[in-house]
Amino acid sequence: MQNDTTAQQGGEREAETAEAREAEARTAEADETPPEPDELAAAQPATEDVDEATEDEDHDQAVTDRADEAAEDEAAEAEAEPADTATAADAGAASAVAADLNAARAEAESHLDDLRRLQADFDNYRKRTLREQTARAASASQALVAKLLPVLDNFELAVSAAEQSRDFDRMLKGVEMVFGELREVLQGEGLVKIEAEGKPFDPERHEAVVAVEQEDTEPGTVVDIVRTGYELRGKVLRPAMVKVAK
């Protein structure tokens, strides 16, 4: 009984194995069989879709590349623009400096011309003033000499009279008369005698030539006049030479 059961199980396994082999054979045949036209037609749209997808990807990539190139160009232009702006600013600054320099030069030339004209005017004024001063001095000398001519005439008359008469008194009177006339002419011109005797010594108006012992006189007092001094219109023309008590 046991042997029959074992044989039956072995037969079942062999049957299963045979069925499996047949299934494998059918699968292999199915794989080797060429696809039907309908199957190729069904598969072709899938391939076209893949190609269209590939073309779309290429187009997108090209658009992306063009966008990147445009961005790079804009960046390059943005970098170049400050340089151009800086160059334009430098050119404008240089032009402004040149204009200011030209204006300064023109102003300096104008001032130089004014200075030259002023210098010429001053030279002309100085020469004119010198001529006028010389003319005034000559006119003053001429006027003074004209006033002294009568005095000179009277001196000639006095000398002539003294030679003819040999009268001392008359000659003395004639000399005193001429001296008085000369003094009047000089006083009319502003000549004044410096008072010195009995006055305190004034170094601006007096010139001490000797110091002497003098009783009843304070030291520094003028006791005698050696030569008369004169002032002309308030200015010391010649100091008086005096003796001073010590």
PyMOL commands that set and color helices and strands:
alter all, ss='L'
color gray80, all
select helices_A, chain A and resi 2-32+37-165+168-188
alter helices_A, ss='H'
color red, helices_A
select strands_A, chain A and resi 191-193+206-212+222-227+230-232+235-238+240-245
alter strands_A, ss='S'
color yellow, strands_A
deselect
rebuild
show_as cartoon
